[in-house]
Amino acid sequence: MSHSDMRRPDDGDTRNPETGFSEGSSISCTIFEVKASINYRSQGGSLDLRSSTGLAAVKAAGLWEQFLEHARYGGESLLLTDKHLTTWVRRSPGTKDQHSKLQEAPEIDRRVLRKILIKSVPPECVKWNCKLASVQETISSGLELSFANGEQISGFDLIVGADGAWSKTKTLLSSDLPSCSGLSGWTMQISNAKEVAPEAYKFVNRGSVFSYCEGKSVTVQQLDDGSLNVSHYGIRPADFIDHCEFDTEDLDATKNYILEQIHDWAPQFRNFVVSANESLFKRSLCEMPVGWTWPHREGVTLLGDAAHLMTPFAGICVNTAFYDALELAKQIKEFNASEDPASLDTYVAHYEKAMLENARRAQEYTEGSKIDMLFTPGAPRTTIESYILRHAKQDTPLGRTRFCLSSCM
């Protein structure tokens, strides 16, 4: 959750040719963060950043060298199978100098990336432990942020709602709410996997394993500390997590349930679940309709999941949010360099147009991937061609890949 307070440069200010901003002028920004501190250990595993979105934003922010200190090009390793371990897609690990020809997509842990980003802004810009309760318009103060601790703050030029799936900022713009995708499940971790589960650790090969069959999935990713992030999702009613007949927050009980669900899957997948030893997290996956938008309103906009919530089955949610941030920063920079101090809303409207068009394409890509692998009978065998073509068309011309498509169709 953030807001920006735009202040115009004084006459005679000179502009920095690299940033486009005036020397001596400022565009102040406050980030209201719900977490208590930078060291908060959130759920979530590894992220692969793509060339034209996530990596482009990292470079534009001047954080490329810091990113490379933690990026794992070996994490480009990918195996996609069905429950019998039929190999439908295999991608080899990459290196900094020889990464995937399909698309550059190094992995980095979510918590590490968050630290890099937070440390790149002045400490006084971040207000920790600020849970947003509402955004409302008052007669006296205009747009006002109200927080769970009772604090109320106003006087912003622009409020950017980056407050997630159930965004409080979004409710100011629309009454539309996310809907259930029909998928729910759990994530958990195998800590110290090399020692605790050496066969599982070797099988993941530093990257990711995705397996789909009969409306269920088991996915595994290696993190930078050597642990493995294990997820299981399946087609279930929206209220399943809250009404099933076992304690969904108990690791052993949940593992027993998942093992029943995948009783006839290859031993490697069952071993992932058996070996999980911490960090259980339950989730029903929600989404907004492809192409969803809202009526433009001066002084407020949305970014990330608040603007285009989608499921993770194309692996581009964070990359899409990075595109949003890059485009919004570009428009604010152009506004700062403009001659009209009242024109901010025009630039925000330009941002929303570009962002929503990119988001629509990302949502279509994600929805197609989800349907291909989880909602089509016989997948992956019956859908692997459309799935491969969908992914290959994203950023790279067809034909220049290191993917190997199995011939047993």
RODO-2510 file (C-alpha; in nm, 4 decimals, decimal comma):
residues 409
     n   res          X          Y          Z
     1     m     0,0000     0,0000     0,0000
     2     s     0,1613     0,3291    -0,1004
     3     h     0,0883     0,6908    -0,1771
     4     s     0,2873     0,9521    -0,3645
     5     d     0,2987     1,3214    -0,2787
     6     m     0,4051     1,5116    -0,5881
     7     r     0,5818     1,8428    -0,5361
     8     r     0,6763     2,0568    -0,8331
     9     p     1,0379     2,1709    -0,8883
    10     d     1,1282     2,5338    -0,8366
    11     d     1,2005     2,7474    -1,1428
    12     g     1,5559     2,7141    -1,2554
    13     d     1,6080     2,3572    -1,1338
    14     t     1,8288     2,1508    -1,3611
    15     r     1,7299     1,7985    -1,4562
    16     n     1,9310     1,4856    -1,4021
    17     p     1,9683     1,3374    -1,7530
    18     e     1,9661     0,9822    -1,6169
    19     t     1,6518     1,0047    -1,4029
    20     g     1,4623     1,2845    -1,5734
    21     f     1,3923     1,4414    -1,2327
    22     s     1,4953     1,7900    -1,1337
    23     e     1,7955     1,8311    -0,9088
    24     g     1,6660     1,9697    -0,5803
    25     s     1,3052     1,8697    -0,6498
    26     s     1,1403     1,5729    -0,4886
    27     i     0,8654     1,3255    -0,5476
    28     s     0,7964     1,1964    -0,1999
    29     c     0,6476     0,8533    -0,1507
    30     t     0,5338     0,6739     0,1619
    31     i     0,4923     0,2958     0,1648
    32     f     0,2447     0,1727     0,4243
    33     e     0,3495    -0,1877     0,4849
    34     v     0,1267    -0,4305     0,6741
    35     k     0,4233    -0,6440     0,7832
    36     a     0,5985    -0,5627     1,1082
    37     s     0,9531    -0,5414     0,9698
    38     i     1,1805    -0,6173     0,6785
    39     n     1,2669    -0,9544     0,8362
    40     y     0,9101    -1,0845     0,8283
    41     r     0,9175    -1,4427     0,7038
    42     s     0,6284    -1,4591     0,4598
    43     q     0,4834    -1,7591     0,2845
    44     g     0,5852    -1,8065    -0,0752
    45     g     0,8693    -1,9663    -0,2553
    46     s     1,0866    -1,8837    -0,5503
    47     l     1,0084    -1,6344    -0,8266
    48     d     1,1369    -1,6399    -1,1831
    49     l     1,1721    -1,2898    -1,3265
    50     r     1,1268    -1,2439    -1,7015
    51     s     1,3261    -1,0240    -1,9360
    52     s     1,0612    -0,7759    -2,0479
    53     t     0,8881    -0,7351    -1,7121
    54     g     1,0522    -0,8334    -1,3827
    55     l     1,4132    -0,8085    -1,4997
    56     a     1,3434    -0,4864    -1,6893
    57     a     1,2034    -0,3301    -1,3717
    58     v     1,5004    -0,4454    -1,1636
    59     k     1,7397    -0,2900    -1,4138
    60     a     1,5416     0,0342    -1,4363
    61     a     1,5525     0,0613    -1,0573
    62     g     1,9325     0,0332    -1,0612
    63     l     1,9252    -0,2941    -0,8691
    64     w     2,0749    -0,5295    -1,1262
    65     e     2,4025    -0,5943    -0,9459
    66     q     2,2270    -0,6605    -0,6144
    67     f     1,9860    -0,8913    -0,7931
    68     l     2,2669    -1,0901    -0,9539
    69     e     2,4190    -1,1561    -0,6108
    70     h     2,1133    -1,3680    -0,5286
    71     a     1,9747    -1,4758    -0,8675
    72     r     1,9839    -1,8472    -0,9410
    73     y     2,0120    -1,9181    -1,3122
    74     g     2,0407    -2,2839    -1,2204
    75     g     1,6829    -2,2452    -1,1055
    76     e     1,5760    -2,2313    -1,4692
    77     s     1,5812    -2,6111    -1,4523
    78     l     1,2272    -2,7335    -1,5131
    79     l     1,0545    -3,0701    -1,5369
    80     l     0,6856    -3,1030    -1,6285
    81     t     0,5297    -3,4459    -1,5923
    82     d     0,2084    -3,6304    -1,5227
    83     k     0,1519    -3,8490    -1,2163
    84     h     0,3343    -4,1423    -1,3814
    85     l     0,6476    -3,9311    -1,4405
    86     t     0,5903    -3,9141    -1,8152
    87     t     0,8203    -3,6292    -1,9151
    88     w     0,6380    -3,3719    -2,1237
    89     v     0,8739    -3,0765    -2,0813
    90     r     1,2331    -3,0602    -1,9624
    91     r     1,4509    -2,7490    -1,9430
    92     s     1,8152    -2,7616    -1,8376
    93     p     1,9665    -2,5401    -1,5665
    94     g     2,1117    -2,2176    -1,7006
    95     t     2,3974    -1,9873    -1,6026
    96     k     2,4320    -1,6103    -1,5994
    97     d     2,6014    -1,6246    -1,9403
    98     q     2,4029    -1,9130    -2,0881
    99     h     2,0467    -1,8911    -1,9709
   100     s     1,7308    -2,0379    -2,1196
   101     k     1,6861    -1,9521    -2,4864
   102     l     1,3101    -1,9705    -2,4413
   103     q     1,3274    -1,6744    -2,2058
   104     e     1,5719    -1,5491    -1,9472
   105     a     1,4088    -1,6426    -1,6170
   106     p     1,6473    -1,6631    -1,3204
   107     e     1,4950    -1,7576    -0,9848
   108     i     1,5124    -1,5566    -0,6651
   109     d     1,3391    -1,6163    -0,3335
   110     r     1,0450    -1,3894    -0,2618
   111     r     1,1819    -1,2859     0,0792
   112     v     1,5223    -1,1972    -0,0714
   113     l     1,3714    -0,9903    -0,3503
   114     r     1,1545    -0,8071    -0,0984
   115     k     1,4638    -0,7112     0,1030
   116     i     1,6462    -0,5847    -0,2052
   117     l     1,3517    -0,3642    -0,2975
   118     i     1,2848    -0,2294     0,0516
   119     k     1,6524    -0,1504     0,1131
   120     s     1,6643     0,0484    -0,2106
   121     v     1,4365     0,3213    -0,0743
   122     p     1,5149     0,5599     0,2140
   123     p     1,4169     0,4011     0,5484
   124     e     1,1904     0,6923     0,6346
   125     c     0,9719     0,6126     0,3323
   126     v     0,8462     0,2861     0,4823
   127     k     0,5900     0,2812     0,7613
   128     w     0,5776    -0,0686     0,9111
   129     n     0,2890    -0,2491     1,0789
   130     c     0,0273    -0,0348     0,9036
   131     k    -0,2783    -0,2433     0,8172
   132     l    -0,5131    -0,0499     0,5896
   133     a    -0,8772    -0,0618     0,6985
   134     s    -1,0344     0,1599     0,4330
   135     v    -0,9892     0,4353     0,1773
   136     q    -1,2661     0,6920     0,1798
   137     e    -1,3446     1,0408     0,0613
   138     t    -1,4238     1,3050     0,3210
   139     i    -1,5592     1,6547     0,2683
   140     s    -1,2809     1,8170     0,4679
   141     s    -0,9766     1,6077     0,3749
   142     g    -1,0482     1,4493     0,0380
   143     l    -0,9166     1,0966     0,0018
   144     e    -0,8212     0,9546     0,3382
   145     l    -0,6486     0,6354     0,4514
   146     s    -0,7776     0,4735     0,7698
   147     f    -0,5649     0,2112     0,9433
   148     a    -0,6499    -0,0686     1,1837
   149     n    -0,4708     0,1149     1,4659
   150     g    -0,7130     0,4070     1,4324
   151     e    -0,4752     0,6398     1,2499
   152     q    -0,6153     0,8454     0,9636
   153     i    -0,3950     1,0148     0,7040
   154     s    -0,4852     1,2357     0,4085
   155     g    -0,3354     1,4980     0,1782
   156     f    -0,2072     1,2747    -0,1023
   157     d    -0,1659     1,3593    -0,4679
   158     l    -0,1925     0,9929    -0,5623
   159     i    -0,2893     0,6788    -0,3717
   160     v    -0,1569     0,3572    -0,5277
   161     g    -0,3406     0,0520    -0,4013
   162     a    -0,0859    -0,2294    -0,4028
   163     d    -0,2684    -0,4055    -0,1212
   164     g    -0,3338    -0,7432    -0,2741
   165     a    -0,6225    -0,9701    -0,3653
   166     w    -0,8709    -0,8254    -0,1159
   167     s    -0,7588    -0,4675    -0,1683
   168     k    -0,9274    -0,2055     0,0489
   169     t    -0,8286     0,0549    -0,2076
   170     k    -1,0138    -0,1333    -0,4804
   171     t    -1,3425    -0,1097    -0,2882
   172     l    -1,3304     0,2675    -0,3408
   173     l    -1,3336     0,2088    -0,7170
   174     s    -1,5548    -0,0973    -0,7568
   175     s    -1,7791    -0,3322    -0,5601
   176     d    -1,6546    -0,6313    -0,7633
   177     l    -1,4900    -0,9015    -0,5541
   178     p    -1,2592    -1,1916    -0,6460
   179     s    -1,4252    -1,5232    -0,7205
   180     c    -1,3092    -1,8746    -0,6421
   181     s    -1,1048    -2,0355    -0,9177
   182     g    -1,2248    -2,3812    -0,8123
   183     l    -0,8776    -2,4728    -0,6854
   184     s    -0,7558    -2,5022    -0,3292
   185     g    -0,4700    -2,6700    -0,1479
   186     w    -0,1579    -2,6253     0,0601
   187     t     0,2075    -2,5325     0,0470
   188     m     0,4714    -2,6670     0,2857
   189     q     0,8481    -2,6948     0,2988
   190     i     1,1189    -2,9554     0,3303
   191     s     1,3877    -2,7743     0,5275
   192     n     1,7490    -2,8921     0,4959
   193     a     1,6325    -3,1045     0,2023
   194     k     1,9793    -3,2212     0,0971
   195     e     2,0146    -3,4054     0,4296
   196     v     1,6507    -3,4793     0,5155
   197     a     1,5332    -3,5877     0,1692
   198     p     1,8387    -3,6346    -0,0564
   199     e     1,6477    -3,8159    -0,3322
   200     a     1,3895    -3,5369    -0,3501
   201     y     1,6629    -3,2735    -0,3471
   202     k     1,8449    -3,4410    -0,6375
   203     f     1,5244    -3,4921    -0,8347
   204     v     1,4369    -3,1205    -0,8292
   205     n     1,7806    -3,0466    -0,9811
   206     r     1,8071    -2,6926    -0,8349
   207     g     1,4917    -2,5748    -1,0123
   208     s     1,1259    -2,6736    -1,0323
   209     v     0,9137    -2,9833    -1,0899
   210     f     0,5523    -2,9387    -1,2021
   211     s     0,3204    -3,2377    -1,2187
   212     y    -0,0446    -3,2336    -1,3279
   213     c    -0,2997    -3,5099    -1,3601
   214     e    -0,6765    -3,5540    -1,3180
   215     g    -0,7403    -3,2029    -1,1894
   216     k    -0,4602    -3,2145    -0,9314
   217     s    -0,1096    -3,0778    -0,9103
   218     v     0,2098    -3,1343    -0,7154
   219     t     0,4737    -2,8668    -0,7675
   220     v     0,8146    -2,8351    -0,6041
   221     q     1,0720    -2,5537    -0,6131
   222     q     1,4146    -2,5286    -0,4569
   223     l     1,4835    -2,2168    -0,2487
   224     d     1,8172    -2,0448    -0,1987
   225     d     1,8753    -2,2040     0,1431
   226     g     1,8422    -2,5539    -0,0031
   227     s     1,4908    -2,6136     0,1254
   228     l     1,2142    -2,7313    -0,1080
   229     n     0,8789    -2,5559    -0,1381
   230     v     0,6081    -2,8204    -0,1979
   231     s     0,2556    -2,7322    -0,3165
   232     h    -0,0528    -2,9387    -0,3836
   233     y    -0,3701    -2,7979    -0,5428
   234     g    -0,6808    -2,9652    -0,6741
   235     i    -1,0322    -2,8955    -0,8005
   236     r    -1,2413    -2,8482    -0,4862
   237     p    -1,5433    -2,6449    -0,3685
   238     a    -1,4761    -2,2860    -0,2648
   239     d    -1,5411    -2,3612     0,1028
   240     f    -1,3509    -2,6910     0,1141
   241     i    -1,0561    -2,5649     0,3183
   242     d    -1,2859    -2,4341     0,5913
   243     h    -1,5203    -2,7319     0,6094
   244     c    -1,3196    -3,0482     0,5525
   245     e    -1,3103    -3,3228     0,8174
   246     f    -0,9556    -3,2760     0,9426
   247     d    -0,7451    -2,9975     1,0881
   248     t    -0,6184    -2,8142     0,7814
   249     e    -0,3530    -2,6391     0,9885
   250     d    -0,2060    -2,9635     1,1207
   251     l     0,0911    -3,0723     0,9096
   252     d     0,0583    -3,4481     0,9657
   253     a    -0,3185    -3,4508     0,9127
   254     t    -0,2825    -3,2493     0,5926
   255     k    -0,0029    -3,4695     0,4629
   256     n    -0,2169    -3,7793     0,5213
   257     y    -0,5031    -3,6225     0,3259
   258     i    -0,2763    -3,5248     0,0340
   259     l    -0,1219    -3,8734     0,0277
   260     e    -0,4709    -4,0191    -0,0074
   261     q    -0,5362    -3,7811    -0,2972
   262     i    -0,2171    -3,8884    -0,4777
   263     h    -0,2121    -4,2532    -0,3675
   264     d    -0,1453    -4,3753    -0,7225
   265     w     0,1151    -4,1115    -0,8167
   266     a     0,4813    -4,1947    -0,8689
   267     p     0,6795    -4,2502    -0,5466
   268     q     0,8834    -3,9347    -0,6071
   269     f     0,5749    -3,7160    -0,5597
   270     r     0,4609    -3,9002    -0,2518
   271     n     0,8124    -3,8637    -0,1110
   272     f     0,7896    -3,4846    -0,1466
   273     v     0,4803    -3,4822     0,0716
   274     v     0,6091    -3,7368     0,3244
   275     s     0,9325    -3,5389     0,3674
   276     a     0,7677    -3,1997     0,4267
   277     n     0,8518    -3,0860     0,7792
   278     e     0,7426    -2,7228     0,8232
   279     s     0,5630    -2,4074     0,7025
   280     l     0,2165    -2,5417     0,6232
   281     f    -0,0039    -2,2821     0,4568
   282     k    -0,3565    -2,3387     0,3241
   283     r    -0,5139    -2,1424     0,0415
   284     s    -0,8205    -2,1255    -0,1801
   285     l    -0,7110    -1,9641    -0,5054
   286     c    -0,9193    -1,6665    -0,6159
   287     e    -0,9163    -1,4584    -0,9322
   288     m    -1,0746    -1,1661    -1,1120
   289     p    -1,2278    -1,2085    -1,4587
   290     v    -0,9989    -1,1762    -1,7593
   291     g    -1,0029    -0,8129    -1,8687
   292     w    -1,1592    -0,6810    -1,5479
   293     t    -1,1304    -0,3063    -1,5072
   294     w    -1,2749    -0,0218    -1,3017
   295     p    -1,4012     0,3327    -1,3595
   296     h    -1,1081     0,5731    -1,3629
   297     r    -1,0999     0,8027    -1,0609
   298     e    -0,8652     1,0937    -1,0093
   299     g    -0,6168     1,0560    -0,7261
   300     v    -0,6202     0,6786    -0,6932
   301     t    -0,5108     0,3749    -0,8957
   302     l    -0,4237     0,0076    -0,8498
   303     l    -0,1165    -0,2109    -0,9012
   304     g    -0,0436    -0,5842    -0,8877
   305     d    -0,2977    -0,8320    -0,7499
   306     a    -0,5284    -0,5469    -0,6540
   307     a    -0,5593    -0,4648    -1,0257
   308     h    -0,5521    -0,8090    -1,1908
   309     l    -0,5711    -1,1012    -0,9514
   310     m    -0,4921    -1,4313    -1,1248
   311     t    -0,3885    -1,7834    -1,0324
   312     p    -0,0172    -1,8801    -1,0350
   313     f    -0,0292    -2,1385    -1,3133
   314     a     0,1588    -1,9304    -1,5693
   315     g     0,4130    -1,8054    -1,3161
   316     i     0,3778    -1,4392    -1,4137
   317     c     0,1818    -1,2710    -1,1334
   318     v     0,4849    -1,0957    -0,9838
   319     n     0,6254    -1,0187    -1,3281
   320     t     0,2985    -0,8520    -1,4240
   321     a     0,3107    -0,6439    -1,1053
   322     f     0,6673    -0,5408    -1,1913
   323     y     0,5457    -0,4274    -1,5328
   324     d     0,2802    -0,2178    -1,3565
   325     a     0,5382    -0,0546    -1,1312
   326     l     0,7712     0,0170    -1,4230
   327     e     0,4937     0,1757    -1,6300
   328     l     0,3627     0,3830    -1,3384
   329     a     0,7137     0,5075    -1,2586
   330     k     0,7593     0,6039    -1,6231
   331     q     0,4386     0,8055    -1,6243
   332     i     0,5199     0,9798    -1,2942
   333     k     0,8640     1,0652    -1,4327
   334     e     0,7061     1,2146    -1,7446
   335     f     0,4606     1,4096    -1,5294
   336     n     0,7475     1,5478    -1,3220
   337     a     0,9184     1,6672    -1,6389
   338     s     0,6005     1,8245    -1,7802
   339     e     0,5066     2,1916    -1,7690
   340     d     0,1554     2,1436    -1,6292
   341     p     0,1442     2,0916    -1,2518
   342     a    -0,2215     1,9862    -1,2712
   343     s    -0,1700     1,7093    -1,5271
   344     l    -0,0885     1,4145    -1,2990
   345     d    -0,4250     1,2495    -1,3618
   346     t    -0,3600     1,2453    -1,7375
   347     y    -0,0422     1,0456    -1,6814
   348     v    -0,2148     0,8076    -1,4400
   349     a    -0,4787     0,7447    -1,7060
   350     h    -0,2005     0,6607    -1,9550
   351     y    -0,0583     0,4186    -1,6984
   352     e    -0,3921     0,2456    -1,6481
   353     k    -0,4465     0,2027    -2,0213
   354     a    -0,1074     0,0368    -2,0741
   355     m    -0,1246    -0,1630    -1,7509
   356     l    -0,4727    -0,3019    -1,8133
   357     e    -0,3879    -0,4084    -2,1687
   358     n    -0,0790    -0,5927    -2,0475
   359     a    -0,2796    -0,7400    -1,7589
   360     r    -0,5462    -0,8704    -1,9964
   361     r    -0,2844    -1,0580    -2,1971
   362     a    -0,1312    -1,1955    -1,8764
   363     q    -0,4719    -1,3068    -1,7494
   364     e    -0,5503    -1,4814    -2,0786
   365     y    -0,2145    -1,6580    -2,0646
   366     t    -0,2701    -1,7647    -1,7048
   367     e    -0,6300    -1,8737    -1,7566
   368     g    -0,5317    -2,0796    -2,0603
   369     s    -0,2492    -2,2496    -1,8705
   370     k    -0,4815    -2,3284    -1,5796
   371     i    -0,7456    -2,4792    -1,8071
   372     d    -0,4846    -2,6725    -2,0055
   373     m    -0,3358    -2,8478    -1,7046
   374     l    -0,6164    -2,8710    -1,4469
   375     f    -0,9579    -2,8406    -1,6114
   376     t    -0,9191    -3,0439    -1,9318
   377     p    -0,9783    -3,4221    -1,9270
   378     g    -0,6679    -3,6229    -2,0131
   379     a    -0,4208    -3,3425    -1,9398
   380     p    -0,1291    -3,3123    -1,9844
   381     r    -0,1433    -3,5661    -2,2694
   382     t    -0,4410    -3,3989    -2,4381
   383     t    -0,3258    -3,0396    -2,3889
   384     i     0,0519    -3,0381    -2,4019
   385     e     0,0640    -2,8936    -2,7532
   386     s    -0,1527    -2,5918    -2,6700
   387     y     0,0330    -2,5478    -2,3391
   388     i     0,3762    -2,5459    -2,5053
   389     l     0,2656    -2,3069    -2,7804
   390     r     0,1033    -2,0760    -2,5270
   391     h     0,4255    -2,0495    -2,3273
   392     a     0,6599    -2,0339    -2,6251
   393     k     0,4724    -1,7380    -2,7729
   394     q     0,5146    -1,5226    -2,4650
   395     d     0,8451    -1,3446    -2,5194
   396     t     1,0477    -1,5465    -2,7651
   397     p     1,0053    -1,6502    -3,1293
   398     l     0,9158    -2,0152    -3,1692
   399     g     1,1946    -2,2554    -3,2402
   400     r     1,4730    -2,1087    -3,0232
   401     t     1,4190    -2,3167    -2,7119
   402     r     1,5917    -2,5767    -2,5019
   403     f     1,2620    -2,7455    -2,4306
   404     c     1,2291    -3,1119    -2,5173
   405     l     0,8737    -3,2178    -2,6039
   406     s     0,8091    -3,5852    -2,5424
   407     s     0,6899    -3,7801    -2,8438
   408     c     0,4702    -4,0240    -2,6492
   409     m     0,1421    -3,8459    -2,7277
***
